[in-house]
Amino acid sequence: MKNLKSHTLVKEIEYSDILVEKRPLLDAEGHPVEGLCNHWIFLNNPRQYNSYTTAAIKEIILALREASCDRSAVAVIFTAVGDKAFCTGGNTKEYAEYYAGNPQEYKQYMRLFNDMVTHILICDKPVINRVNGMRIAGGQEIGMACDFSVASDLARFGQAGPKHGSAPDGGSTDFLHLFVGMSPAMESLTLCQHWSAHQAVRLGLINKIVPVLKDQNNNFISNPMVSSREYDDWGNPAYGAFKSGVERAEAKKIVAECEVDLSLLDREVNRLACSLAMTMPDCLSKTIESIRKKKLEHWQQNSETNRSWLALNMMTEAKLGFRAFNEGPKDKRQVDFFKLRQELAKGRPWTEEMVEELIPQP
């Protein structure tokens, strides 16, 4: 066979902010298939709930490109280190300390972010989001850009933007309604209330959930933090909603007595990759590309103007919101929304003085 050309952009990549592993494709019995692999891409910032930094985004783009060009790769598994979070979005410390008040710099950052989302949407391999924990804000956006989502039943899903000074315009306003419909999407994107994994799979946001808690008898149990009631007292769907009050306190005790084991999650992800491998590769690729068009239609129409608006917003609400989250006390990382609205109702301009006044104090 003649020498094959390389189509990667970089000859050798040394990853430092993410982890990348080429793992063998496993057959239906769990045995490695010779000559075939999956590319596992791990966000690696567990201390900050796997939020992505500017450096990490660059490496994700290169990792997706490398996987896309690997002739032996069947699928990309996009996930993260640990069991607490897949991703909670952009690194708010970096936002607050570098990008806040710097719209020209944030616009360049959003160029990288947009390229990351686009690379997920144009990857030549199916992209599976292995949701090992919270998928919030920008994490929700890059998760929805993926083709499949398999989640821990401890995971939660949602947005944070309007609560912290941004709009979910990194993909959520483009994608979420395609998964769940307009009404649930509107509620999630504006109110920033989180869905449990059980709610997410019921709404069609993700493909499958698996239990990850093991009790003292070494048995897997379903997430005790969510309700098993079918409807609430007003007839609204209640199954999978997070418990509150006494029920929540009792559920937390159960969780504390269990250990987290992601083996079933890994098994299900590997099973899905095997199922994808049992198809004609070009027919599979074309089918995925055709389905992705629905997301790309919205993404390509809006992503550039959204990028410009998000950059300018770093001079006002984002500057305040991200600084409040970064500098405020642990139990008070949001601004006083009533006070903000009262000041704006008076016609007060966005000055540094007003921002300083509204930053939560210890």
C-alpha positions as CSV (number, residue, x, y, z in Angstrom):
1,M,0.0,0.0,0.0
2,K,1.3,3.5,-0.9
3,N,2.2,5.9,1.8
4,L,-0.9,7.7,3.2
5,K,-1.0,11.5,3.5
6,S,-1.7,13.1,6.8
7,H,-4.6,15.7,6.8
8,T,-4.2,16.9,10.4
9,L,-3.2,20.5,11.0
10,V,-0.5,19.8,13.5
11,K,2.0,17.0,13.2
12,E,2.3,16.2,16.9
13,I,0.0,17.6,19.6
14,E,1.0,17.7,23.2
15,Y,-2.1,18.2,25.3
16,S,-1.8,19.9,28.6
17,D,-5.3,21.4,29.5
18,I,-7.3,18.4,28.3
19,L,-6.7,14.6,28.2
20,V,-7.0,12.6,25.0
21,E,-6.9,8.8,24.8
22,K,-7.2,6.5,21.8
23,R,-9.0,3.5,23.3
24,P,-9.8,0.3,21.4
25,L,-13.3,-0.2,20.0
26,L,-15.0,-2.9,22.1
27,D,-17.2,-5.5,20.5
28,A,-20.6,-6.6,21.9
29,E,-18.8,-8.9,24.3
30,G,-16.5,-6.2,25.5
31,H,-13.4,-7.5,23.6
32,P,-11.1,-5.0,21.8
33,V,-11.5,-5.0,18.0
34,E,-8.1,-5.0,16.3
35,G,-7.2,-1.9,14.3
36,L,-10.2,0.2,15.4
37,C,-10.5,2.8,18.2
38,N,-12.5,5.6,19.7
39,H,-11.0,9.0,20.6
40,W,-11.8,9.9,24.2
41,I,-11.6,13.6,24.8
42,F,-11.6,14.6,28.5
43,L,-12.1,18.1,29.9
44,N,-9.6,18.2,32.8
45,N,-10.5,20.9,35.2
46,P,-12.4,19.1,38.0
47,R,-11.6,21.6,40.7
48,Q,-13.6,24.2,38.7
49,Y,-16.3,21.7,37.6
50,N,-14.5,21.1,34.2
51,S,-15.1,24.7,33.0
52,Y,-13.1,25.3,29.8
53,T,-10.3,27.9,29.6
54,T,-9.1,29.6,26.5
55,A,-6.2,27.1,26.3
56,A,-8.5,24.1,26.7
57,I,-10.7,25.3,23.8
58,K,-7.8,25.4,21.5
59,E,-6.8,21.9,22.4
60,I,-10.4,20.6,22.0
61,I,-10.4,22.0,18.5
62,L,-7.2,20.2,17.6
63,A,-8.3,17.0,19.3
64,L,-11.6,16.9,17.3
65,R,-9.6,17.6,14.1
66,E,-7.2,14.8,14.9
67,A,-10.0,12.3,15.6
68,S,-11.8,13.4,12.5
69,C,-8.8,12.5,10.4
70,D,-8.0,9.2,12.1
71,R,-8.9,6.4,9.6
72,S,-9.1,3.9,12.4
73,A,-11.5,5.9,14.6
74,V,-15.1,4.9,14.9
75,A,-16.4,7.6,17.3
76,V,-15.4,10.5,19.5
77,I,-16.3,10.3,23.2
78,F,-16.5,13.8,24.6
79,T,-16.5,13.7,28.4
80,A,-14.6,15.0,31.4
81,V,-12.6,13.9,34.4
82,G,-14.4,12.9,37.6
83,D,-18.0,12.3,38.5
84,K,-19.3,15.8,39.5
85,A,-19.4,17.6,36.2
86,F,-19.1,17.2,32.5
87,C,-18.8,20.9,32.0
88,T,-20.2,24.1,33.6
89,G,-19.3,26.3,30.7
90,G,-16.6,28.9,30.4
91,N,-14.1,29.5,33.2
92,T,-15.8,32.3,35.2
93,K,-12.5,33.2,36.9
94,E,-10.9,33.9,33.5
95,Y,-14.0,35.7,32.4
96,A,-14.0,38.0,35.5
97,E,-10.3,38.7,35.7
98,Y,-9.4,39.0,32.0
99,Y,-12.4,39.3,29.7
100,A,-14.7,41.5,31.8
101,G,-14.6,45.0,30.4
102,N,-12.5,43.8,27.4
103,P,-15.0,43.3,24.5
104,Q,-12.3,43.2,21.9
105,E,-10.5,40.3,23.7
106,Y,-13.8,38.4,24.4
107,K,-14.7,38.6,20.7
108,Q,-11.5,36.8,19.9
109,Y,-12.2,34.3,22.6
110,M,-15.7,33.7,21.1
111,R,-14.1,33.1,17.8
112,L,-12.4,30.1,19.4
113,F,-15.6,29.0,21.2
114,N,-17.5,29.2,17.9
115,D,-14.9,27.1,16.2
116,M,-15.1,24.5,19.0
117,V,-18.9,24.1,18.5
118,T,-18.5,24.1,14.7
119,H,-15.8,21.4,14.9
120,I,-18.2,19.2,16.9
121,L,-20.9,19.7,14.3
122,I,-18.6,19.0,11.3
123,C,-16.5,16.1,12.8
124,D,-16.2,13.2,10.4
125,K,-16.9,10.8,13.3
126,P,-20.0,10.5,15.4
127,V,-19.6,12.5,18.6
128,I,-21.0,10.9,21.8
129,N,-21.3,13.1,24.9
130,R,-20.6,11.0,27.9
131,V,-22.3,13.1,30.6
132,N,-20.5,12.2,33.8
133,G,-22.0,15.0,35.9
134,M,-23.5,18.5,35.6
135,R,-24.0,19.8,32.0
136,I,-24.6,23.5,32.6
137,A,-24.3,26.8,30.6
138,G,-21.7,26.4,27.9
139,G,-21.4,22.7,28.9
140,Q,-25.0,22.3,27.9
141,E,-24.2,24.0,24.6
142,I,-21.3,21.9,23.6
143,G,-23.2,18.8,24.8
144,M,-26.1,19.6,22.5
145,A,-23.8,20.0,19.6
146,C,-22.8,16.4,20.0
147,D,-24.7,13.7,18.1
148,F,-25.6,11.4,21.1
149,S,-25.7,11.9,24.9
150,V,-25.5,9.1,27.4
151,A,-25.7,10.4,31.0
152,S,-25.2,9.5,34.6
153,D,-28.5,9.7,36.3
154,L,-26.9,12.1,38.8
155,A,-26.3,14.6,36.1
156,R,-28.3,17.8,35.8
157,F,-28.9,20.0,32.8
158,G,-29.5,23.7,32.3
159,Q,-28.4,27.3,31.7
160,A,-26.9,30.0,33.8
161,G,-26.6,33.0,31.5
162,P,-29.4,35.4,32.4
163,K,-28.6,34.8,36.1
164,H,-24.9,35.7,35.7
165,G,-24.9,38.4,33.0
166,S,-25.0,36.6,29.7
167,A,-27.4,35.1,27.2
168,P,-27.2,31.4,26.2
169,D,-26.2,32.3,22.7
170,G,-23.3,29.9,22.4
171,G,-25.7,27.3,20.9
172,S,-28.6,26.9,23.4
173,T,-30.8,29.4,21.8
174,D,-30.1,27.6,18.5
175,F,-30.4,24.0,19.6
176,L,-32.5,23.5,22.7
177,H,-35.9,23.9,21.1
178,L,-35.0,21.3,18.5
179,F,-34.7,18.8,21.3
180,V,-37.4,19.7,23.7
181,G,-39.8,22.1,21.9
182,M,-40.4,25.8,22.4
183,S,-42.1,26.0,25.8
184,P,-39.6,23.9,27.8
185,A,-36.8,25.6,26.0
186,M,-38.1,29.1,26.8
187,E,-38.5,28.1,30.5
188,S,-35.0,26.6,30.7
189,L,-33.1,29.4,28.9
190,T,-34.7,32.3,30.7
191,L,-35.3,31.0,34.3
192,C,-32.1,28.9,34.4
193,Q,-33.8,26.2,36.4
194,H,-32.1,22.8,36.1
195,W,-33.5,19.5,34.8
196,S,-32.5,16.2,36.3
197,A,-31.2,13.5,34.0
198,H,-34.6,11.8,34.3
199,Q,-36.4,14.9,33.1
200,A,-33.8,15.4,30.3
201,V,-34.3,11.9,28.9
202,R,-38.1,12.2,29.2
203,L,-38.0,15.5,27.3
204,G,-35.8,14.0,24.6
205,L,-32.7,16.2,25.4
206,I,-30.5,13.1,25.8
207,N,-30.6,9.5,24.6
208,K,-30.2,7.4,27.7
209,I,-29.4,7.5,31.4
210,V,-27.8,4.9,33.6
211,P,-27.5,4.6,37.4
212,V,-24.1,5.3,38.9
213,L,-24.8,5.1,42.7
214,K,-23.9,1.8,44.5
215,D,-25.4,1.1,47.9
216,Q,-23.8,-0.7,50.8
217,N,-24.9,-4.0,49.3
218,N,-22.9,-3.2,46.1
219,N,-26.2,-2.8,44.1
220,F,-26.8,0.1,41.7
221,I,-29.7,2.3,42.7
222,S,-31.5,5.1,40.9
223,N,-30.8,8.7,41.9
224,P,-32.8,9.1,45.2
225,M,-32.7,12.9,44.8
226,V,-35.5,12.9,42.1
227,S,-39.2,12.3,42.5
228,S,-41.0,9.1,41.4
229,R,-44.4,10.8,41.4
230,E,-45.9,11.0,37.9
231,Y,-47.7,14.3,38.5
232,D,-47.7,17.1,41.0
233,D,-50.8,18.4,42.9
234,W,-51.7,20.6,39.9
235,G,-51.4,17.9,37.2
236,N,-48.0,18.9,35.9
237,P,-45.5,16.2,35.1
238,A,-43.5,15.6,38.3
239,Y,-41.5,12.4,37.5
240,G,-37.8,13.1,37.7
241,A,-38.1,16.6,39.3
242,F,-35.7,17.3,42.1
243,K,-37.0,16.6,45.6
244,S,-37.2,19.4,48.2
245,G,-37.6,19.9,51.9
246,V,-37.6,16.8,54.1
247,E,-37.6,14.4,51.1
248,R,-34.4,16.1,49.8
249,A,-32.7,15.9,53.2
250,E,-33.5,12.1,53.5
251,A,-32.3,11.5,49.9
252,K,-29.0,13.3,50.6
253,K,-28.4,10.9,53.4
254,I,-28.8,8.0,51.1
255,V,-26.4,9.5,48.5
256,A,-23.8,10.0,51.3
257,E,-23.9,6.3,52.1
258,C,-23.3,5.3,48.5
259,E,-20.3,5.3,46.2
260,V,-20.2,6.6,42.6
261,D,-19.3,4.0,40.0
262,L,-19.3,5.0,36.4
263,S,-18.8,1.5,35.0
264,L,-22.3,1.2,33.6
265,L,-21.9,4.6,32.0
266,D,-18.7,3.5,30.2
267,R,-20.4,0.2,29.2
268,E,-23.3,2.0,27.7
269,V,-21.0,4.4,25.8
270,N,-18.9,1.6,24.5
271,R,-22.1,-0.3,23.5
272,L,-23.3,2.7,21.5
273,A,-19.9,3.1,19.8
274,C,-20.0,-0.7,18.9
275,S,-23.5,-0.2,17.4
276,L,-22.3,2.7,15.3
277,A,-19.4,0.5,14.1
278,M,-21.9,-2.1,12.9
279,T,-23.0,0.1,10.0
280,M,-21.7,1.2,6.6
281,P,-19.3,4.0,7.5
282,D,-20.1,6.4,4.6
283,C,-23.9,5.8,4.9
284,L,-23.6,6.5,8.7
285,S,-21.6,9.6,8.1
286,K,-24.1,11.0,5.5
287,T,-27.0,10.2,7.8
288,I,-25.4,12.1,10.7
289,E,-24.5,15.0,8.4
290,S,-28.1,15.2,7.2
291,I,-29.5,15.3,10.7
292,R,-26.8,17.9,11.8
293,K,-28.0,20.3,9.1
294,K,-31.0,21.2,11.4
295,K,-28.6,22.4,14.1
296,L,-26.1,23.9,11.6
297,E,-28.9,25.9,9.9
298,H,-29.5,27.8,13.2
299,W,-25.9,27.9,14.3
300,Q,-24.5,29.3,11.1
301,Q,-27.2,31.9,10.8
302,N,-26.7,33.3,14.3
303,S,-23.3,32.5,15.7
304,E,-21.4,35.5,14.3
305,T,-23.8,38.1,15.3
306,N,-24.2,36.4,18.7
307,R,-20.4,36.6,19.1
308,S,-20.4,40.3,18.5
309,W,-23.2,40.9,21.0
310,L,-21.7,38.7,23.6
311,A,-18.4,40.7,23.3
312,L,-20.1,44.1,23.7
313,N,-22.1,42.7,26.7
314,M,-18.8,42.3,28.5
315,M,-19.0,46.1,29.1
316,T,-22.2,45.9,31.0
317,E,-24.2,43.0,32.5
318,A,-21.5,40.3,31.9
319,K,-18.9,42.5,33.5
320,L,-21.1,42.8,36.6
321,G,-22.4,39.2,36.6
322,F,-19.1,37.4,36.1
323,R,-17.3,39.6,38.7
324,A,-20.1,39.0,41.1
325,F,-19.8,35.2,40.7
326,N,-16.0,35.4,41.0
327,E,-15.7,37.9,43.9
328,G,-18.9,37.4,45.8
329,P,-19.1,35.2,48.9
330,K,-19.8,31.5,48.4
331,D,-23.5,31.7,49.3
332,K,-24.2,35.0,47.4
333,R,-22.7,35.0,43.9
334,Q,-25.6,36.8,42.1
335,V,-26.3,40.5,42.1
336,D,-29.2,42.1,43.8
337,F,-31.5,42.0,40.7
338,F,-34.1,44.3,42.2
339,K,-31.4,46.9,43.0
340,L,-29.9,46.7,39.5
341,R,-33.3,47.2,37.9
342,Q,-34.1,50.1,40.2
343,E,-30.9,51.8,39.2
344,L,-31.5,51.3,35.5
345,A,-35.1,52.5,35.9
346,K,-33.6,55.8,37.2
347,G,-31.7,56.1,33.9
348,R,-28.4,55.5,35.7
349,P,-25.6,54.8,33.2
350,W,-23.3,51.7,33.3
351,T,-20.3,53.2,35.2
352,E,-17.5,51.5,37.1
353,E,-19.0,53.0,40.3
354,M,-22.3,51.3,39.8
355,V,-20.7,48.0,39.0
356,E,-18.6,48.2,42.3
357,E,-21.8,49.1,44.3
358,L,-23.6,46.0,43.0
359,I,-20.9,43.4,43.6
360,P,-22.1,41.2,46.5
361,Q,-20.1,41.9,49.6
362,P,-19.2,39.3,52.3
